[in-house]
Amino acid sequence: MTENLTEETRQQRDPTTKTLYGIIGVLIVGIIGVGLFIVYSQLTQPDTPTSITSFSIVEEENFDGTTAISPPRDMPDFTLTNQDGELTSLSDLRGKYVLITFGYTHCPDVCPLTLNEFRRIRESLEDQADEVEFVFVSVDPQRDTPQAIGEYFGTRNLEGFIGLTGDEADLRRLGVDYGLFFEKSEGTSRGGYLVDHTAGSYLINPDGQWIMRYQFGVMPSLIVEDLEAFISA
């Protein structure tokens, strides 16, 4: 009787053959499943907003805190009040590089450190310092009047710096263009409250275009190198 078994019957009774067929079946199902998942992902993936593709942020593989904006991004004009009580617009600074940071005079740590680094950058540039405007925009209009900013600059020896302030609505509109976040927090300072805000600085070229973003804590020497290279180009 055994001799009369067909080839098909022998294969069905062969456990090795059954195992092989089982593995092949699992692989086929898996391949089909992956293919269907990829197709589904492509069909359901949301469209990328056009505003994101208008410019890109280029980071080096070994990120050092400096970020290039490519291509340079045209920045909308804005007008605020400086420490002398005069209206100052971004367009007034055309023809020079503009290094901007946001903060407030009651800030206990990040802001004074950033402004101290700005002063070091300005000193390091020596003769090229006149090609750069250093701008501090307050995110605490309630306390940072033009007079308060002027006194703050005086005590910190920030000669030649521009301090700007305005009402909250103006700052909110400005913040959209720079990805700026700020809000009062429950912490306390000598003035009664703190303000959480975006740290770091932004470099605008003489044509009013945003070209570099610097993370808080970046080495001032890197910003100096960038500015020297841009100015000499």
C-alpha positions in Angstrom: 0.0 0.0 0.0 2.9 2.3 0.8 4.3 1.8 -2.6 1.1 3.0 -4.2 1.2 6.5 -2.5 1.2 9.3 -5.0 3.9 12.0 -4.9 1.4 14.5 -3.6 0.4 12.3 -0.8 4.0 11.7 0.2 4.6 15.5 0.3 1.6 16.0 2.5 2.9 13.5 5.0 6.5 14.8 4.9 6.8 17.2 8.0 9.8 19.0 6.4 7.8 19.8 3.3 4.9 21.1 5.4 7.2 23.4 7.4 8.8 24.7 4.2 5.4 25.5 2.7 4.4 27.2 6.0 7.4 29.5 5.9 6.8 30.4 2.3 3.2 31.2 3.1 4.1 33.5 6.0 6.7 35.4 3.8 4.1 35.9 1.0 1.5 37.2 3.5 4.1 39.5 5.1 5.3 40.9 1.8 1.7 41.6 0.7 1.0 43.3 4.1 4.0 45.6 3.8 3.0 46.6 0.3 -0.5 47.4 1.3 0.7 49.5 4.3 3.1 51.5 2.1 0.3 52.2 -0.4 -2.1 53.2 2.5 0.5 55.5 4.0 1.1 57.3 0.7 -2.7 57.8 0.2 -3.4 59.1 3.7 -0.3 61.3 4.2 -1.3 64.9 4.6 -0.1 67.5 2.2 2.8 69.7 3.2 1.8 73.3 3.7 3.3 75.6 1.1 4.5 78.0 3.8 7.0 75.4 5.1 8.5 74.8 1.6 9.1 78.5 1.1 12.4 78.2 3.0 14.3 75.6 4.9 16.4 75.4 8.0 19.8 73.8 7.2 21.6 72.2 10.2 25.1 70.8 10.0 25.5 67.1 10.9 27.4 68.1 14.0 25.1 70.8 15.2 26.9 73.7 16.9 24.0 75.9 17.7 24.0 77.8 14.5 21.3 77.4 11.9 21.3 78.7 8.3 18.1 79.8 6.7 18.1 78.7 3.1 17.1 80.5 1.0 17.2 83.8 3.0 13.7 84.7 4.1 12.3 88.2 3.5 11.1 89.5 6.9 8.1 91.8 7.2 8.8 95.3 8.4 7.8 96.3 12.0 7.9 99.5 14.0 8.4 99.8 17.7 9.7 102.5 20.1 13.3 102.7 21.1 14.9 103.6 24.4 15.0 107.3 23.4 11.2 107.3 22.8 11.6 107.3 19.0 9.9 105.1 16.5 12.3 102.6 14.9 11.5 100.2 12.1 13.4 97.2 10.8 13.5 99.0 7.5 15.4 101.9 9.1 18.3 99.5 9.7 18.7 98.4 6.0 22.2 98.4 4.8 23.5 96.8 8.0 23.4 93.4 9.5 21.0 93.2 12.4 21.4 90.8 15.3 18.1 90.6 17.2 17.2 88.9 20.5 14.0 88.9 22.5 13.9 89.3 26.3 13.0 91.6 29.2 14.9 93.8 31.7 13.7 91.8 34.8 15.0 88.5 33.3 17.2 86.9 35.9 19.4 84.8 33.7 19.0 84.2 29.9 18.6 87.8 28.8 21.6 89.4 30.7 23.8 86.5 29.5 22.7 87.0 25.9 23.3 90.8 26.0 26.7 90.3 27.6 27.6 88.0 24.7 26.3 90.6 22.3 28.7 93.1 23.9 31.6 90.7 23.5 30.6 90.1 19.9 30.5 93.8 19.2 33.9 94.3 20.9 35.4 91.4 18.9 34.3 92.8 15.6 36.4 96.0 16.3 36.3 98.2 13.1 33.5 96.0 11.6 31.2 96.6 14.5 29.7 99.6 12.7 28.3 97.2 10.1 26.1 95.5 12.7 23.1 96.7 14.7 22.4 94.9 18.0 18.7 94.9 18.8 16.9 93.9 22.0 13.2 93.6 21.7 11.3 93.5 25.0 8.5 90.9 25.6 7.4 92.7 28.8 5.8 95.9 27.6 4.1 96.4 30.9 7.3 97.1 32.7 9.8 97.8 29.9 9.1 101.4 29.0 11.7 103.2 26.8 13.1 104.8 30.0 13.4 101.5 31.8 15.3 100.0 28.8 17.5 103.0 28.6 18.5 102.8 32.3 19.0 99.0 31.9 21.4 99.6 29.0 23.2 102.2 30.9 23.9 100.0 33.9 25.1 97.2 31.7 27.3 99.3 29.5 25.4 98.4 26.3 26.5 101.5 24.4 25.3 101.6 20.8 22.6 99.0 21.3 19.0 99.5 20.3 16.2 98.6 22.7 12.7 98.3 21.4 9.3 98.1 23.1 5.7 98.3 22.1 2.2 97.1 23.0 1.5 93.4 23.3 -0.6 93.3 20.1 2.4 94.6 18.1 4.7 92.1 19.7 2.3 89.2 19.0 2.2 90.2 15.4 6.0 90.4 15.2 6.3 87.1 17.0 4.5 85.2 14.3 7.3 86.1 11.8 10.1 85.0 14.2 8.4 82.0 15.8 8.4 83.9 19.1 6.7 82.6 22.2 6.2 84.6 25.4 3.9 84.6 28.3 3.9 85.6 32.0 4.7 82.8 34.4 3.9 82.2 38.1 7.5 82.6 39.1 8.5 85.8 40.9 11.3 88.3 40.4 12.1 91.7 41.8 9.4 93.1 39.6 6.7 90.6 40.7 6.6 88.0 37.8 8.7 86.3 35.2 8.1 86.0 31.5 8.8 82.7 29.7 10.0 83.4 26.2 11.9 82.1 23.2 15.7 82.4 23.7 18.4 82.8 21.1 19.0 85.4 18.4 18.3 86.1 14.8 20.6 87.6 12.1 19.1 89.7 9.4 21.2 90.7 6.4 21.4 94.3 5.0 18.5 93.5 2.6 16.2 92.7 5.4 16.4 88.9 5.0 16.6 86.4 7.9 19.8 84.4 7.2 20.9 82.8 10.5 19.3 81.5 13.8 21.5 81.2 16.8 20.5 78.9 19.7 20.9 80.3 23.2 24.4 79.4 24.6 26.1 79.2 21.2 29.7 80.3 21.3 30.0 84.1 20.6 33.1 83.3 18.6 30.9 81.4 16.0 28.7 84.5 15.6 31.8 86.7 15.2 33.1 84.3 12.5 29.8 84.4 10.6 29.6 88.2 10.8 33.2 88.7 9.7 32.6 86.4 6.7 29.4 88.0 5.7 30.7 91.6 6.0 33.9 90.7 4.0 32.1 88.8 1.3 
